[in-house]
Amino acid sequence: MNMKTVLILLILALATIFALVCVLLTRGGAPSTCQHQPPEQEDTDDGQSLVFADLTPEEMVQVVRYLQGNLGVQLVDASRAKPSDNCIASIDVQVPAKAEVLRFLDGGGPRPPREALAVLYFGNQPDPNVTEYVVGPLPTPVYHRDVTVQKYGGKVPYYRRPVTGKEYMDINALIQRELRKAPRFLTACCESNGTDLAILTTAPRGFKSGDRETWFVLFHGVAGTGYYLSPVGLEVLVEHRDLHVSRWQLRQVFYNGWYFSSTEQLENAFVANLLEVVRIEKPQAETVLGSIRPRRLPSSLGPLQYEPQGPRYRVRDNRVTFQGWSIAFGMNPNSGPRLFDIRYRGERIVYELSLQEALALYGSNCPGGMLTRYLDGSFGIGRFAYELVRGLDCPYTATYVDRHYLAESETPKTNQNSLCIFEHDAALPLRRHFSDSQSLYYGGLRKNTLVIRAISTLINYDYIWDFMFHGSGAVEARVHATGYISSSFLHGRGTNYGNRVGPYTLGTMHLHHIHYKVDLDVDGQLNSLETQDMGYELVKDPWSMQNTIERLYLRRERLEREDEAAFPLNAPMPRYLSFASPKPNKWGHPRSYRIQIASFAGEHLPASSPMERSISWGRYQLAVTRRKEEEPTSTSIYNQNDPWTPTVAFADFIDNETIINEDLVAWISVGFLHVPHAEDVPNTVTVGNGVGFFLRPYNYFNEDPSVDSPDGVYFSGEQDAGACGVNPLACLPPATACAPHLSPFHYGGFLNLSLAPPPGGL
């Protein structure tokens, strides 16, 4: 081999080595940033969904100014108003009547005037009352009309109003004054002078209409952790009905199974050695029961969901679109998330899907626990939906939306990033099949869903509200409960009402009941309710007449009246229950959507209870009624403080009207019994604590609509499954060789919270 040949080979070898080094360096370098592509679905809404939009802060300000200048009475800011003052309690959007909205959306009619609903407390009047006004048109109001009697059939008595933050602050001051009368007892029982004890409200507030007496439960308060697991055994009953705060009184005191008429009597009993005191040391932050501070340092990062080509959904104003879905979203400050005009492939399926109420009903041998029936709408399910933590409450790359509200103040508040929207890969096939007979092939589709989520913190509990939209045309609503359990001081036969979860802590048993309104419009407004279930019939075997067979058959029924369509909580319900259109699909069956409920709720209250009518929606797992504009909600914020004469009684909605080819509403209850146990400390986990329902197409289409999904996968045994042109999954390695752009983590959820106390916690 001559020198020239050796030199050429050496140059080629060096070139090869240089090329390999470049490849390795390139592979080891930082990947490029993912490039976003616009979603395929075009947005043709043209602002129509704004007919459902929540009020803007600017609109709220205009309504406040109008009310201040046009009611002829002095209005005090609710954040400092006494019960004897007049104040604006809340302002929300007044959604127009359905007929007006549909004329606008579907018939080319005029846009309905934009209006607000203002709730006012009139304490400075000869006849104190709660009044509701519709104010409009926005953005520059010129009229208001009193709709209280129209909505509720009469005036709303003043004692039914929800308790304001200012009222809780005044109650706290009263309790602190009374606790100072028992200094030696407090030192002995709790290592406290009373000022460091946390105070938790209960509800309802008495035993008859007009009462406003509330038991407050006292706990050790430790900064940075939940106090709900540290009861000290002390509870006090405060009467606070009088319009003059100076006349409020502490009526009773409870401690460790004993009742006293005052804190002075409690102190005297302690000094006289007539009282058994359980000495509870003041807990320290490092060892307190219920601390959720991490105990281990962070390790390797877990999986991260991201979108290599950007979100495949589009959010514009109050509307989100995704692969054929279109949804208008909003938040009621009282009742929480609400969705309107839910369409799939351009057809409206649901006019309204909204949360109505969340009930938590407790049991205990302490007065606060045994009495409590929280109706969370009266506290503010939407108002207390705070900022979501990016990367934990929702995926890091989700779209976060601010929500605005005006409650107990003349100034609008913003819960920033308090609603999130994202596409979720469930890591489960929506459908799939592997064929190993006749021919070899595989076909499937990932289960990707659009999720709209909010999380409400209502005193101790956190409720995760999910609304999911599937590629099969199904809608899913689901709620998970987490947060802290509520507890009572463990004494006597306390374990008849729960489990011991700490030295002196009883995790009190309770029920969760959640109520939803679902105004389905299946292929039009006029629907009927059809049921299907299984049965067996005994028939002779056609090919062997001497034998018989139990043949499975389908029982079909069309329900005619509301009484037939009200299914009691624990009674059998047909397995298939559908809203059916009079129009058939290609195969001759009525185009329908099926309601499928996943729930294991306990009895809401015995029928004999004087409070039962206020939560009579809890009687039914499902009730279908004719839609009426005068029956917009199944409950009222005023039911909490007067459950004995409910302002709205859902049972009255069911009056046996015909439900064939009518505009119908499904009212759905879901829930579960929770008996707290050791594993609920520090927090209740979401696993197993989720309930909800599906709205599933049932002969609505001619085939599964997901066959048109761009995410479908199919390849046969004769094809190269590793080729990108054959199998889209083979395209993933190059398509995902980019890094997601993650915005810096920021959280502002604690801002302004010092300006308003939590709902009932002081």
N, C-alpha and C positions, 0 to 999 in steps of 0.2 A: 504494500500500500504506500503510494507516494505521499509527499508532504501536503500537496494540494488537496487530496482527498481527505486526509486527516483534518486539515483546517476547515473544510466544508462541514464535516461531521461535527466538529467542535462548535462551530457557529450555530448549527441546527439544534444541538443539545442545549446550548445556552438560551437560544430563543424559546425552546420548549419549557425550560425551567422558568424563564421570565414570565411566560404566559401562565403557567400554573400558579406562580406566586401572585400574579395579578388577580386571578380567579379567586384564590384563597383570601386575599386581602379584601376583595370586593364582597365576598360572602360574609366575611367577618365584620364588615363595616355596618354602620347604622342603616337600617332599611329606610326607604323613601316614605314620606308621609302619604297616607291614603288620599286619593283624589275622589271627591264627592261627585256623584252624578244626580241630576234631578229625578224625582220619582216619575214613573211612567204614567200614572193616573193624572189626567188633567183636572184642574179645579175649575168647575163651571158654575160655582155657587153665586158669584157676583154679589156677595154681601147679603144674600137672603137669610142666612143663618143668624144674622145679627138681630132678627126679630125675637130670638130667645136669649140674647146676650145678657149677662149680669151687668149691673150698673157700673159705670166708670166712676172713679173718685170725683171727677168734675161734675158728673150728674148728681151725685150724692150731695155735693156742696150746694148746688143750685136748689135742690129740694129743701135742704135745711134753711137756706135763706128765704125761700118762699114761705115755709111754715112759720118762721120767726116773724115775718111781716104781714101775714094774712089770717092768722087764727084769732087775733084780738086778745090773746092772753100772754102773760110772761112765761117764757120757757127757760128753764135752768138746765145747764149742761148735765146730762145724766150721770157723768162721772163724779159729780159733787152734789147731786140733787137729794134732798131729804124726801121721805115718803109724802110729806105735805106739799111738795112742789109739783109743778108740771114739767114734763121733760119728753124729749124724743127718745124712745127706747130703741128703735131700729128702723132702717130703711132698706128695702130690697126691690128688685124689679117686679112689676106686676105683669106677668106673662099674659098676653092678649087671649081672648077666647079662641078656642080651637077653630071654630067656623071662620072667624076673621083671618086667622093665620093660614088656613088651607086655601081660602080665596086668594090670598096673596101669593102663596107658594105654588099653587097648582092651577089657579084660575085666572091669573093675570090681573087680579084685583089690586086695590091700593094697599100700600104698606100700612098696617095698623099703627095708630098713634103709640108712641113709646111713653110708658107710664111707670110710676113708682108706687109701692105700697109702704106707707109710713105708719108705724105703731107708736102711739103716744100714751103716756101715763099722765092722767089728770088727777093729781092729788090735791091741788089747790082749788077745789070746787065744792059746792054744797053736796053734790052727789059724786064722790070720787069714782072714777071708772077708767077702763082701758078703751081707747077708741082707735079704729083703723081708718085711714084715709087713702084713697087713690089720688095721686097727684100727677098732673100732666099739663100739656104734653112736654116731653123732654126734647131738647135740653133746656128750654126756657119755660117753666111752668106758669100757667095762668089760671088754673082751676084746681079745686080739690072737692072730693065728695066723700061723705061718711058712708062706709060700706059695712059697718059693724053689724047692724041689725039685719041687713041683707045676707051676710055670711053666716051669722050665728043665731038668728031668730030673736035677738034681744041684745041689750047692753051687756058688756063683759064687766062683772063686778071687780072692783079694784083689788080685792084680796086674792084674785086669781093670777095677778101679774107675777112673772118670774122674779126671783130675788136678784137684785143688782149687786155689782161689786161694792158699791158704796154701802148698801145695806149690810153686806157681810162684814165690812170694815167696822161699822158701828156695833154689830153684834160681837165682834172680836174684842172691841174696847170694853163692852159690858162684861164679857166673860173674864177678861183680865182684872177688872175691878173686883169681881166676885172672888176670883182665885186668891187675891191678896188677903182675903179674910180667913184663909186656911194655910198659913205659912208653915207651921210645924208639920202638918199632915203632908204637904207637898215635899218638904225636905226629907221626910222619912220614907215616903212611898217612891219618890221619883228623882231625888237629888236635884230638885228644881224649885225655882220661885214662881213658875207658871209662865214666864215670858218666853221661854224657849220651847214650849210645847206647841206642837202643830194641832190644828183644829180642823176637823172634817165634818161637813154637813151631811145630813140624811134627808130623805124625803119619802113620802109626803109629810105635811106639816100639821098633824092633828088627826082628828077622827070624824069631822063633819065639815060641811061647807061653812066658810067664814073663819075657820081656825087658821092660825099662822103661828104654830108652836113647833119648834124644830129641836130635835136631839142633835147635839154636837159631840163627837167622839174625840178624845184627846190622845195624842201620840207623842213619843219622844221625837223631836225634830233634830236631824243630823244633816248638816249641809253636804250636798253632793250625793245624796242617796235617798231612796224612797222611804218616807216615814210610815207607810201604810202597814208595815209588818212589826211595828213597835208600839202597840197600845199599852197604856199605863194602867188601864182598868177604870179610868174616870170618864164619865159622860155627864153632860149637863143639858137640861131642857130649858130653852129660852122662848118666851112668849114675845113676839115682835109684830103684832097686828096693828097696834095703835099708830096713828100717823105722826105722833110725837115721840121721838126716840127716847126722851127722858122718862117716858112711862113704860118702857120695855122692862121686863122682869125675868130673872132666873127663877123658874118654877120648881125644878127638882134637880137632884144630884144623884147619880148612880155610881157606886164603887164596889167592885168585887162581889156583886150579888146583893148589895144592900142599897136601899133608897132613902134619901134624906130630903128635907124640904129646902135646905139652903146649904151653902158652903160653911156657914157658921155652925150649923148643926153637925156637919161632917167633922169640922175641927174639934168641936166639943166632945164628940164621941171618941175621936182619936185620943185626945188629952185624958179622957176618963178611962182609957184602956178598954173601951167597949167595942173596938173595931179591930178586926184582924187585917193587918197591913202586909201586903206582899212588897218587899223592898226590891225595887228594880234599879240597878245601877244605870247611870246615864251612859248610853252606848258611845263608843268611840268610832270615828270614821273608818279606821282600819279593820275593825272587828264587827261592825254593826250588821245585824241580820238583814239581808236583802241588798247588800252593796253589789253594784254591777260594774265596778271598776275591774278591768282585765287583771287576771292573776299571773299571766305569763306574757313574756315579751313577744312581739310579732315575729313570725317565722317566715317561711317562703310564701310568696303571693299565691292566691288561689286563681281559678279561671276568671278570665275577663271577657265579657261579651262586647263585641264592637262590630261596626258596620264598615267593611272594607271600602265600599263605594258610597258611603253616607246613608242617612235614613231613607227607607223606602216609603215612608209616610210623609204627609205634608200637613203642617199646622198653619192655619190662617185665621186670625181673629179667634173666634170661639168654635172653630170647626176643624176636624181632622179627617183626612181621606187616606185610604190604604187599600190597595188591591180590590177595588170594587166597593169598599165600605165608605160611608160618609156619616159622620156623627157630629151633632152640635152639643157642646158640653158646657156645664156651669156648676155653680155651687150656691145652694141656699144657706145663709148663715145659721139657720136653725136646724133644718132637716138634713143638710149635707149635699152630697153629689146628686146632680140631676142631668139627664141626657134627653135630647129631643131630636126628632126627625132622623131616626136611624134608618139608613137606606143601604141596600145591597144591590149592586148592579143597576142602580138608578131607581129601584122600587122601594118605597117606604114600607118597612116591616113594623117598626115601633114608632109611635108618635111621641110617647113619653115613657122613660124608664127612670124612676127616681126613688131614692131612699125616703122613707116616711118617718120611721121611729126606731130607736134602740132601747129596749127595756132590760134592766138588770134588777132582778128580784132576789133578795137575800133571806137567809134564815140564821138565827143565832139565839142564845139565851141572854144577850145583852140588848138593851132597848134600841140602840141605834141600828144594830144589825137585824133584829127581828122585824123592824118597821120598814126597812128601806125597800122602796120600789122606784128606782131611778128611771125617769123618762128623759133620755138624754137630749131629745130635741129641745126641751125647755132650757137646757144649759147652753146649747149651741154646737151641734155636731159639725157644721161647716165653719163656724167662727173659730173653733179650736182645732182646725186642720192646719197645723203649723208647717214651717219649711221642712222639706224632705232632705235627708242626708244622702248626698250623691254617692253612689257606689255601694250603698247598703240598703236604704229604703227603696231605691230604684237603681237600675243600671247607671253606671257613671255617665254613659253617653246618651242617656234619655233626654228628651226635651222637657224642660221645667217651665211651668207657667205660674205667674203670680195670680192671687185671688184677692179681691178687695171687699171690704164689708164696712158697714156703719152700724155699730151697736153700743149702747150705753155711753155714747159720746156724740158730740156735734162735728167731730172730725173723722173722716174716713181713715181706716187702718188697712195696711197691706200685709198679707201673709205671703211673702215672696217665695217663689219656687215651691208652692204648696200643693201643686198638682203635677203629676208627671205622665208622660206619654212615651211609650216605647214598643218596639217589636221584640217579642220574646220567642226564643228558640226553646221549645219544651224538651228537647233532647228525646223526643218520642215520635215515631212515625204517626202522621195523621191517618195514613193508610199505607199498606204494603202487601206484596205477595211474592213469594219465591216459588217458582214452578219447577218441580222435579219429575213431572209426568207429561207425556205426549210431546212437549217441547220444553226447552230449558230457557228460562228468562227470569228477570227480576224487575219489578216495578214498584215505585213508592213515592211518597211525598212527605217532606218534613212537616211537623206540626208547628208552624209559626203563627203567632197570634199578635194582634194589636192589643195593647193593654193601656187603659186609662186608670190611674191610681191616685188615691188621696189617703191620708192617715190622720185620724182624729184622736187627740188625747183628751179623754174625758175623766178628769180627776186621776184615778189610778190606772184606768184601762186605756189601751191603745187599740183602736179598731182600724184594720187595713181594708179599705174599700176598693175592690177590683171590678172592672168591667172589661170583658175580653171578647174579641171579635175574631172568629175562626174562619179559615179558608173554606170550610164546608157550608158557610152561610149561617152558622150557629152563633148565638149571643150567650155569654155566660156572665152571671153576676155572682160574686163570691166575697165573703167577709171572713177575715181571720182576727181572732182576739189574742192580744199579748199585753205586755205591761205588768203591773203589780196586781196581785190579788188584794182584795180588801180583807181585813181581819178584825176579830174581836179579842178581848182579853179572855184568856182561858180560865174558866172557873166552873165549879159544879159539874154538871153533866154536859159540858160544852161539846164533847165529841159526838153528841147526838145531832150536831149541826155542822159537822165538818171534821177535819183532821188537825191534830196538833202539828205545827210546822216550826215551832220555836219554843224557848223555855216557857213563855206565858202567852204564846200566840196561837190563836185558833184561826185556821184558814176557813172562812165561812162559806158554806155551800150557797150556790146561787144559780139562777137561770139567766141565759141570754136569749132574748127574742128580738128579731130584726124584721121589720116590715117594709115591703116594697110595693110601689105602684107600677104596673106594666100596662100601658095603653097600646095594645097591639092593633095594628091596621094591616091585616093580611090580605093583600091584593085588593085594597080598598077598605073603607071604614066599616062596611056592613059584614059582620061575621056571625057565626054560630059556634056553639060549644059542642064538640063531639068527643065521645069517649070510646075506647076500645080496650078490651081485656080478654083473657083466655077463659075457656071453659072446656069441659070434656062431655062428649056425648057417647052413649053406649049404642053401637051399631053392629049388625051382623056383618061378618067378614064377607065381602062381595065374592071372593073366589073360594070361600069355604064356609058355606052358610050355617053349618052346625057350630061354628065358633063366633065369638063376639070380640070386639076390639073397642078400647076407650080412645076415641078419636079426638084430638085437639082441634078446637075450632075457635073462630074469632067472634066475640060478641061486640056488636056496634050499637051505639045509642047516641041520639041527638037530644041534649038536655033542653028543656023548653022554658024553664023559669028559674029565677034567681035562687029560690030555696033549694032546688035540686043541685045548684052549682056552688053551694056553700058547704065545703067539706070540713067537718070538725077535726080538731087537731089530731086525735089519736084513732080516728075511724079509718077503715080501709078506703082507699081512693083508687079509681081506675089507673092502671099502669100507663095507659096512653090517654092523654087529655089534650085536645088540640083546638086552637082557634081556626075555624074553617071558613074559607071563602065560598060563595055560591058558584064560583067559576072553577072548572076542572083543569087538571093538567093534561098532558098529551095522552095519558092512559085512562082518563075518565074519572080520576079521583079528585075530590075537592082539594084545591091548593090550601095547605094548612101549615101552621107552626105549632109544634108540640111543646108543652110546658113540662119540664122534668125537674123535680125538686130533690135536693140532697140535704136532708135535715134530720135531726133527732131531738127536737124540742120537747121540753117537759110542759106540764100543765101550767098555763100562765097565772091563773088564780081560780079558786073554786067559784062556781056560778053564784054561790050565796054571798060572796064578798061584796060589801057596799062599794068597793072601788072597781069592781070587775068591768062595768060598762065603759069606764074610761080607757080600758085597754081591750075592748071587746074584739078588736081585730085579731087578738091572740087566740080567740076561740077556733080559728080556722087555719089550716095549713094552706088552703086556697079558697078564695071566694071570687066569683065572677059576677059583676054587676053591669047594668047599663051605665054608660058614661054620662055624667051630668056635670055641667059647668059649676053647679052649686055644691058639688061634692069633690072638691079638688084634692083634699088630703084626708087621710084616715084618722088623723088625730089633730091635736092643737097644743101649742106651747102652754096654754092655760090649763090643760088637764093635770099637770103635775101638782099644782098647788090647790086644786079643787077636783080631785078624782071622784068625789061623791056626787057631784052634779056636773058631769063633763060638758065642756063647751062643744066638743065634737064627739059623738058616740058612733063608732063605725057600724055597730049592729043596726042602726037605723037605715043604713044604705041598702040593706037586704030586705026588700018589701015585695018580693015574689013577682016582679015584673017579668014580662016575656023577654027572652034573650035570643030569639031566633032572628037572624039577619038584622042585627042591631050593632051600633057602635059600643063595643064592650071593653071593660077594664078588668084585668086580673090583679087581685090583691094577694100577695104571696108572703107567708110567714116562714121564717127559718130560725133555727136556734139550737141550743144544746144545754144540757145540765152540766154544771162544772162543780165537782167536789174537790176543792184544792187539796194538794198532797205535797209531800216533801220536795218533789221535783218542780213545783211551782215557785220555788225559791231559788234565785232571787226574782225571776220573772216567769210568767206563763209563756210557754213556747207556742208557736203557731202550728206545730205538727199535731194533727188530730183535732185542732180547734178551729176548723174552717167549715163553713156551711154556705149553701147558695142554691142556685138553680140555673138551668139551661133553657133557652128558647131555640128549638131545633127544627129545621125545615122537615116537613113530613108531607111528601108528595107535592111540595111547593114547586119544585123543579121537575124536570123530566129525567134528570140524572144528577149525580153528585157534581155540584158546580166547581169543585176543586180540580176537576179534570182540565180546566182551562188555566190552572196556575202555571206561571212560568218556572216554578221550582220543581216540577215533576222530573222523576228519574226513571229511565227504562233502558235496559240493555239485555241482549240475548247471549246465549252460549257461543254463538258464531261471531260475536262482535268483540272488539278490543275494548274492554271496560275501562282501560287506562287512557283511552284517547279522549281528549277534551271535546272533540266534535261529536262523540257518541254519548258520553256521560258527563253532565255538568259538574259532578263531584270531582272529576279528574282535573277540572279547571281551577280548583281551589288553591293548590300550592302556588302557582304564579299570581293568582288574583289577590291572595292574602299575604304576599311578600312585602307588605307595607305596614307601617306602624300607625295606630290611631292617634289622632291629635286630641289629647286630653287637656281640657282647660284646667288651670290651677284650682285646687280644692278651696272652696270658700263656704262658710256657713254663717248666716246672719239670723238664725231662728230665735236667738235670745233677745234680739233688739226690741225695745219698747215693752217687754213683758212686765217690767217693774211698774208700768203705768196702770195695769189692770190685774186684779187678783185672779187666780185660777177659778174654775167654776165650782165653788164650794169649799176650796181648800184655803185656809188662812194661816 
